[in-house]
Amino acid sequence: MLILLPPSEGKSVPKRGAALDLAGLSLPELTDARRRVLDALVTLCRDDATKAAEVLGLSAGQLDLVDRNADLPDAPTARADRIYTGVLYDALDVATLSAAAKRRTATRVAVASSLFGMVRFGDRIPSYRLSGDASLPHLGPVAATWREALPPVMTAALGRGLLVDLRSGMYANFWKPGPELAPRVATVRVLHEHQGTRKVVSHFNKATKGRIVRALLEDGADPRTPAALAEVLERLGWVVEVGAPGKNGTQLDVVVSEL
């Protein structure tokens, strides 16, 4: 099983740590693409801070993030599971996982990244700012770079297991599994039900996804189909509705009424 997570916009900033080593990251087949995106981002932020703020969608109070990006090659790094923060990652709370669950994160979890394409929790990365819908001078849309680079790498990383896709739409566009993988792809949507009405609420969605990942890692089950995943989630206490299989996989709706 491979669980794909979205990154967080907010990130912790390491105070100390080794500099970024692109060749030392997991999925080394992505090194060249990572270097192209990194070089384009750093060059923009070093050469034209005003343009960088515009491209990155920064407010006047966030201009320090331009300087941070400009220093990425030499910035201190930390494990990705310590860099990414926010509601989903707070609910997942990697630091308090059992030893067995922490070991499972090494092979069962990956995070979509506009800068690195995909990273594992153990990868050492710096704090950065780059949205998945950004377009960088001399590179173009970062999403296009990853749509080209990720398919063979992620297909190989998935192997014969089940893909559990918890990415948001922006990052799901980086890699969409082909029809040949559809029987082994489960996309998870969280719906908040209140007074008979269901809707997607960002906070509920992120927190529940974090709790789902935590529970799956602690449980240790390794379902091989979307239906089997639904059974595991129901056993773990969630209400799950299984959609019809499609060319891109099967959607599982997790229905929650309380946070």
MODARA-V601591 format. One record per backbone hydrogen bond with DSSP energy under -0.5 kcal/mol. NH is the residue of the N-H (numbers start at 0). CO is the residue of the C=O. Records with the same first field share a line. If there is no record, write none. Layout:
NH->CO + CO
This chain:
1->161
2->107
3->1 + 163
4->2 + 109
11->82
13->11
23->20
24->21
29->26
30->27
33->29
34->30
35->31
36->32
37->33
38->34
39->35
40->36
41->37
42->38
43->39
44->40
45->41
46->42
47->43
51->47
52->48
53->49
54->50
55->51
56->52 + 53
57->52
61->58
62->59
64->61
65->62
66->62
67->63
68->64
69->65
70->66 + 67
71->68
73->70
74->70 + 71
76->17
77->124
79->120 + 122
80->120
81->78
82->78
83->79
84->9
89->85
90->86
91->87
92->88
95->92
96->93
101->97
102->98
103->99
104->100
105->101 + 102
106->103
107->103
108->104
109->2
110->118
111->4
112->116
116->112
117->115
118->110
122->119
124->77 + 122
133->130
135->139
138->135
139->135
141->133
143->140
144->140
145->141
146->142
147->143
148->144
149->145
152->148
153->149
154->150
155->151
156->152
157->153
158->154
160->157
162->183
163->1 + 161
164->162 + 185
165->3 + 163
171->167
172->168
173->170
174->171
176->174
180->177
181->177 + 178
183->180
184->181
185->162
186->249
187->164
188->186 + 251
190->188 + 253
191->198
192->190 + 255
193->191 + 196
196->193
198->191
200->198
204->200
205->201
206->202
207->203
208->204
209->205
210->206
211->207
212->208
213->209
214->210
215->211
216->212
217->213
218->214
219->215
225->182
228->224
229->225
230->226
231->227
232->228
233->229
234->230
235->231
236->233
237->232
238->254
239->237
240->252
242->240 + 250
245->248
248->245
249->184
251->186
252->240 + 250
253->188 + 251
254->238 + 252
255->190 + 253
